């Protein structure tokens, strides 16, 4: 009888051991694939040349006008950041990681690329995120895409053209470098990293999390919403809380004929908040298994210069963030001055100084949702 009990215990232990080993192998494979997906998203911004003084009496309409023809394609592979981490075990996650830097500024860019676009396009959404580690404060600053700015490498134009001009003139990585430096020059603060996503990638995120809930503050009707085939359709949204799939969310974030680009900036921030809340509600920040499902879905749609460790640090930090500690700011219609001669508008220097001080937490602010 004793021998029988021993065989049963040994058999049970063997089965449990096999299950544990299989689980660890599965997690190891998932993380290996996830890290490969992440590496495919990472780019290294190039070093930009010093500023060149160019005539700006006429608005710049193309990259060639500003910089001349693009350089020949580089045959050298892009060098990836060297800061890496080992895949975690079955129980080890990012919980023990803390942000290495007390403050971090990340530039979020959304491109309006269409299926037949063969080169870099303008950035339809521009949001700078400021993270303060010790207070848990996160603030978002929306920058209007048509804001007229001075590029650090010389010349002037709309801020949404910086990424496309940088990619065209300086090659892969030039777009991120010029977009980051242009925003940094505008605001007078450093921009540490960037994340760029196109519309298809945006919809992928919404699909992964199963949609989001949005409280639409007022009815929206757009008789000429642009489609990917360069046509237009009528779209509308009723006021009130409603569940949106990826297609409806993208339309909600992009439509502007019912109000303006400034209204669209508010909706984009609202969507970012809803995505964050949905991720928190579903516990995706705590999940270790099936991570390759998420990274695989986004591969090819996202570019960033964040390294692996910083990504995990941000995941760990996000778990502790309170929604009340996420503040929203914008360069809006009350802080701009109209320009002539084919240009658009600039931000008033004093208004910008006030906005940046509130955005970074240097000045007391009552901002929250608008």
C-alpha positions as CSV (number, residue, x, y, z in Angstrom):
1,X,0.0,0.0,0.0
2,X,2.9,2.3,0.9
3,X,4.5,1.7,-2.4
4,X,1.2,2.4,-4.2
5,X,0.9,5.8,-2.4
6,X,4.5,6.6,-3.3
7,X,3.9,5.8,-7.0
8,X,0.8,8.0,-6.9
9,X,2.8,10.9,-5.3
10,X,5.7,10.5,-7.7
11,X,3.3,10.4,-10.7
12,X,1.4,13.5,-9.5
13,X,4.7,15.3,-8.9
14,X,5.9,14.3,-12.4
15,X,2.7,15.6,-14.0
16,X,2.9,18.9,-12.1
17,X,6.6,19.3,-13.1
18,X,5.7,18.8,-16.7
19,X,3.0,21.4,-16.5
20,X,5.3,23.9,-14.8
21,X,8.1,23.3,-17.4
22,X,5.6,23.6,-20.3
23,X,4.2,26.8,-18.8
24,X,7.7,28.3,-18.4
25,X,8.7,27.3,-21.9
26,X,5.5,28.9,-23.2
27,X,6.1,32.1,-21.4
28,X,9.7,32.1,-22.5
29,X,8.6,31.7,-26.1
30,X,6.0,34.5,-25.7
31,X,8.6,36.9,-24.3
32,X,11.1,35.9,-27.0
33,X,8.6,36.7,-29.7
34,X,7.4,39.9,-27.9
35,X,11.0,41.1,-27.6
36,X,11.5,40.5,-31.3
37,X,8.3,42.5,-32.0
38,X,9.5,45.3,-29.8
39,X,12.9,45.4,-31.4
40,X,11.2,45.8,-34.8
41,X,9.4,48.9,-33.5
42,X,12.6,50.6,-32.1
43,X,14.4,53.3,-34.2
44,X,17.3,55.5,-33.3
45,X,16.8,59.3,-34.1
46,X,19.7,60.7,-36.1
47,X,21.8,63.6,-35.1
48,X,20.5,66.8,-36.7
49,X,22.9,69.3,-38.3
50,X,23.1,72.9,-36.9
51,X,20.6,75.4,-37.9
52,X,20.8,76.8,-41.5
53,X,19.3,80.3,-42.1
54,X,16.9,80.1,-45.0
55,X,14.5,82.6,-46.4
56,X,11.0,82.3,-45.0
57,X,9.0,85.1,-46.7
58,X,7.0,82.4,-48.6
59,X,5.5,79.4,-46.8
60,X,7.3,76.1,-47.3
61,X,5.1,73.7,-49.3
62,X,7.4,70.7,-49.7
63,X,10.5,69.1,-48.2
64,X,12.4,69.8,-51.4
65,X,11.8,73.5,-51.0
66,X,13.2,73.5,-47.5
67,X,16.1,71.0,-47.8
68,X,16.6,70.1,-51.4
69,X,16.6,66.5,-52.7
70,X,16.8,63.6,-50.2
71,X,20.1,61.7,-49.7
72,X,20.5,58.3,-51.2
73,X,19.2,55.4,-49.1
74,X,21.6,54.3,-46.4
75,X,23.0,50.8,-46.7
76,X,23.9,50.7,-43.0
77,X,21.5,49.0,-40.6
78,X,19.9,51.1,-37.9
79,X,21.7,50.8,-34.6
80,X,19.3,49.9,-31.8
81,X,19.7,51.2,-28.3
82,X,21.9,48.9,-26.2
83,X,20.1,49.1,-22.9
84,X,18.2,45.8,-22.7
85,X,16.8,43.4,-20.1
86,X,16.4,39.7,-19.9
87,X,12.9,38.2,-20.3
88,X,11.1,37.8,-16.9
89,X,10.3,34.5,-15.4
90,X,6.7,33.2,-14.9
91,X,6.3,35.4,-11.8
92,X,8.7,38.2,-12.3
93,X,7.1,41.2,-13.9
94,X,7.8,45.0,-14.0
95,X,6.4,45.5,-10.5
96,X,9.8,46.0,-8.9
97,X,11.0,48.4,-11.6
98,X,10.9,52.1,-11.0
99,X,11.3,54.9,-13.5
100,X,15.0,55.6,-13.8
101,X,14.4,59.3,-14.3
102,X,12.4,61.6,-12.0
103,X,10.8,63.3,-15.1
104,X,10.2,62.1,-18.6
105,X,8.7,63.8,-21.6
106,X,7.3,61.5,-24.4
107,X,6.0,62.8,-27.7
108,X,3.0,60.9,-29.1
109,X,2.6,61.2,-32.9
110,X,-0.3,59.9,-35.0
111,X,0.2,59.8,-38.7
112,X,-2.5,60.2,-41.3
113,X,-0.9,57.7,-43.7
114,X,-3.2,56.1,-46.3
115,X,-2.8,52.6,-47.9
116,X,-1.2,54.0,-51.1
117,X,1.2,56.3,-49.3
118,X,4.8,55.3,-50.1
119,X,6.7,57.8,-48.0
120,X,6.5,59.5,-44.6
121,X,3.4,61.6,-44.0
122,X,2.5,64.4,-41.7
123,X,1.5,63.8,-38.1
124,X,-2.3,64.3,-37.7
125,X,-2.1,64.1,-33.9
126,X,0.7,65.6,-31.6
127,X,0.5,65.2,-27.9
128,X,3.4,65.6,-25.4
129,X,3.1,63.6,-22.2
130,X,5.0,64.8,-19.1
131,X,5.6,62.2,-16.3
132,X,6.7,63.0,-12.8
133,X,7.8,59.9,-11.1
134,X,7.8,60.9,-7.4
135,X,4.3,62.5,-7.4
136,X,2.7,60.2,-9.9
137,X,1.5,63.1,-11.9
138,X,0.9,62.7,-15.7
139,X,0.0,65.6,-17.9
140,X,-0.9,65.8,-21.6
141,X,-0.4,68.8,-23.9
142,X,-2.1,68.8,-27.3
143,X,-0.3,70.8,-30.0
144,X,-2.4,71.9,-33.0
145,X,-1.1,70.3,-36.2
146,X,-1.2,73.6,-38.1
147,X,0.7,75.6,-35.6
148,X,3.4,77.6,-37.4
149,X,6.9,77.0,-35.9
150,X,10.6,77.5,-36.6
151,X,12.4,74.2,-37.3
152,X,15.7,73.8,-35.4
153,X,17.5,73.0,-38.7
154,X,16.3,76.2,-40.3
155,X,13.1,77.4,-42.0
156,X,9.5,77.6,-40.9
157,X,6.4,75.7,-41.5
158,X,3.5,73.8,-39.9
159,X,4.5,71.6,-36.9
160,X,2.8,68.6,-38.4
161,X,5.3,68.6,-41.3
162,X,8.4,68.2,-39.1
163,X,8.4,64.4,-39.1
164,X,7.9,64.0,-42.8
165,X,10.6,66.7,-43.6
166,X,13.0,65.0,-41.2
167,X,12.5,61.5,-42.7
168,X,12.8,62.9,-46.3
169,X,15.9,65.0,-45.7
170,X,17.9,62.9,-43.2
171,X,16.6,59.4,-43.8
172,X,15.2,56.8,-41.3
173,X,15.3,58.3,-37.8
174,X,15.4,61.9,-39.1
175,X,11.7,62.4,-38.7
176,X,11.7,61.4,-35.0
177,X,14.7,63.7,-34.4
178,X,13.2,66.7,-36.1
179,X,9.8,66.3,-34.6
180,X,11.3,65.9,-31.1
181,X,13.7,68.9,-31.5
182,X,10.9,71.1,-33.0
183,X,8.6,70.5,-30.1
184,X,11.5,71.0,-27.7
185,X,12.4,74.3,-29.3
186,X,8.8,75.4,-29.2
187,X,8.1,74.6,-25.6
188,X,11.6,75.2,-24.2
189,X,11.8,71.8,-22.5
190,X,13.5,68.6,-23.4
191,X,11.7,65.8,-25.3
192,X,13.1,62.5,-24.3
193,X,11.3,59.9,-26.4
194,X,8.7,59.5,-29.0
195,X,6.0,57.0,-30.0
196,X,4.6,57.1,-33.5
197,X,1.5,55.1,-34.6
198,X,-0.5,55.2,-37.8
199,X,-4.3,54.9,-38.0
200,X,-4.3,51.1,-38.6
201,X,-2.2,50.7,-35.5
202,X,-4.6,52.9,-33.5
203,X,-7.5,50.7,-34.6
204,X,-5.5,47.6,-33.6
205,X,-5.1,48.9,-30.1
206,X,-8.8,49.5,-29.8
207,X,-9.5,46.0,-31.2
208,X,-7.1,44.4,-28.7
209,X,-8.8,46.0,-25.7
210,X,-12.3,45.3,-27.1
211,X,-13.4,48.9,-27.6
212,X,-13.8,51.9,-25.3
213,X,-16.5,53.9,-23.6
214,X,-16.7,57.6,-24.5
215,X,-19.0,60.2,-23.0
216,X,-19.6,62.5,-25.9
217,X,-20.2,66.0,-24.5
218,X,-22.3,67.3,-27.4
219,X,-23.8,66.0,-30.7
220,X,-21.4,65.8,-33.6
221,X,-22.3,66.0,-37.3
222,X,-19.6,66.0,-40.0
223,X,-20.9,66.0,-43.6
224,X,-17.5,65.6,-45.1
225,X,-15.4,63.1,-43.1
226,X,-12.4,62.1,-45.3
227,X,-12.0,58.4,-46.2
228,X,-8.9,56.4,-47.1
229,X,-9.9,56.5,-50.8
230,X,-9.9,60.3,-50.8
231,X,-13.7,60.5,-50.7
232,X,-16.0,61.8,-48.0
233,X,-18.8,60.4,-45.9
234,X,-21.4,61.7,-43.4
235,X,-20.7,60.8,-39.8
236,X,-22.6,61.7,-36.6
237,X,-22.4,61.0,-32.9
238,X,-25.2,61.5,-30.3
239,X,-24.4,63.1,-27.0
240,X,-23.9,60.9,-24.0
241,X,-22.1,57.7,-23.0
242,X,-21.6,55.1,-25.8
243,X,-19.4,52.1,-26.6
244,X,-17.2,52.6,-29.6
245,X,-15.3,50.0,-31.7
246,X,-12.1,50.8,-33.5
247,X,-13.7,52.3,-36.6
248,X,-16.0,54.6,-34.6
249,X,-13.2,55.6,-32.2
250,X,-10.9,56.7,-35.1
251,X,-13.7,58.7,-36.6
252,X,-14.4,60.4,-33.3
253,X,-10.8,61.2,-32.8
254,X,-10.3,62.6,-36.3
255,X,-13.5,64.4,-37.2
256,X,-13.2,68.2,-37.1
257,X,-15.8,69.8,-39.4
258,X,-18.4,70.0,-36.6
259,X,-16.0,72.2,-34.6
260,X,-12.3,72.7,-35.3
261,X,-8.9,71.2,-34.9
262,X,-8.9,72.5,-31.3
263,X,-12.1,70.4,-30.6
264,X,-10.4,67.4,-32.2
265,X,-7.5,67.8,-29.8
266,X,-9.8,67.6,-26.9
267,X,-11.4,64.4,-28.3
268,X,-8.0,62.9,-28.9
269,X,-7.1,63.4,-25.2
270,X,-10.5,62.0,-24.2
271,X,-9.8,58.9,-26.3
272,X,-6.3,58.4,-24.7
273,X,-7.9,58.6,-21.3
274,X,-10.5,56.0,-22.2
275,X,-7.9,53.7,-23.6
276,X,-5.9,54.0,-20.4
277,X,-8.9,53.3,-18.3
278,X,-10.0,50.3,-20.4
279,X,-6.5,48.8,-20.1
280,X,-6.6,49.3,-16.3
281,X,-10.1,47.8,-16.1
282,X,-9.1,44.7,-18.0
283,X,-5.9,44.2,-16.0
284,X,-3.7,44.2,-19.1
285,X,-0.9,45.9,-17.2
286,X,-0.6,42.9,-14.9
287,X,-0.7,40.2,-17.6
288,X,2.5,38.3,-18.4
289,X,1.2,35.6,-20.6
290,X,0.0,36.2,-24.1
291,X,2.1,39.4,-24.3
292,X,3.2,38.4,-27.8
293,X,-0.4,38.6,-28.9
294,X,-0.3,42.3,-28.2
295,X,3.2,43.1,-29.5
296,X,2.6,41.0,-32.6
297,X,-0.6,42.9,-33.4
298,X,1.2,46.2,-33.2
299,X,4.3,45.2,-35.1
300,X,4.6,47.3,-38.2
301,X,2.3,50.0,-37.0
302,X,4.3,51.5,-34.2
303,X,7.8,53.2,-34.0
304,X,9.5,54.4,-30.9
305,X,13.0,55.1,-29.4
306,X,12.0,53.8,-26.0
307,X,14.2,50.9,-25.0
308,X,12.9,47.7,-23.5
309,X,13.7,48.6,-19.9
310,X,12.1,52.0,-20.1
311,X,9.0,50.3,-21.5
312,X,8.7,48.0,-18.6
313,X,9.4,50.9,-16.2
314,X,6.5,52.8,-17.7
315,X,4.2,49.7,-17.4
316,X,5.1,49.5,-13.7
317,X,4.5,53.2,-13.2
318,X,1.2,53.1,-15.0
319,X,-0.1,50.6,-12.5
320,X,0.2,53.2,-9.8
321,X,-1.2,56.2,-11.6
322,X,-4.5,57.6,-10.4
323,X,-6.9,59.0,-13.0
324,X,-7.3,62.1,-10.9
325,X,-3.5,62.7,-11.4
326,X,-3.8,62.8,-15.2
327,X,-4.1,66.4,-16.3
328,X,-5.0,67.7,-19.7
329,X,-3.7,70.9,-21.4
330,X,-3.8,72.3,-24.9
331,X,-2.6,75.1,-27.1
332,X,-6.1,76.3,-28.1
333,X,-7.8,79.2,-29.9
334,X,-7.4,81.5,-26.9
335,X,-3.6,81.4,-27.0
336,X,-2.9,81.9,-30.7
337,X,-2.4,84.8,-33.1
338,X,-3.4,84.5,-36.8
339,X,-0.7,85.0,-39.5
340,X,-0.9,86.1,-43.1
341,X,0.9,85.4,-46.3
342,X,-0.1,81.7,-46.5
343,X,1.0,80.9,-43.0
344,X,-1.4,79.7,-40.3
345,X,-1.1,80.8,-36.7
346,X,1.5,81.1,-34.0
347,X,1.1,80.7,-30.2
348,X,1.4,83.9,-28.1
349,X,4.7,83.7,-26.2
350,X,3.2,84.7,-22.8
351,X,0.3,82.3,-23.2
352,X,2.7,79.5,-24.2
353,X,4.9,80.2,-21.1
354,X,1.9,80.0,-18.9
355,X,0.7,76.7,-20.5
356,X,4.1,75.1,-20.3
357,X,4.5,76.1,-16.6
358,X,1.1,74.5,-15.8
359,X,1.9,71.5,-17.9
360,X,5.2,70.7,-16.2
361,X,3.8,71.5,-12.7
362,X,5.9,74.6,-12.2
363,X,2.7,76.6,-11.8
364,X,-0.5,75.8,-10.0
365,X,-3.3,74.8,-12.4
366,X,-6.9,73.9,-12.2
367,X,-6.8,72.0,-15.5
368,X,-8.4,68.7,-15.8
369,X,-10.5,67.9,-18.8
370,X,-10.7,70.7,-21.3
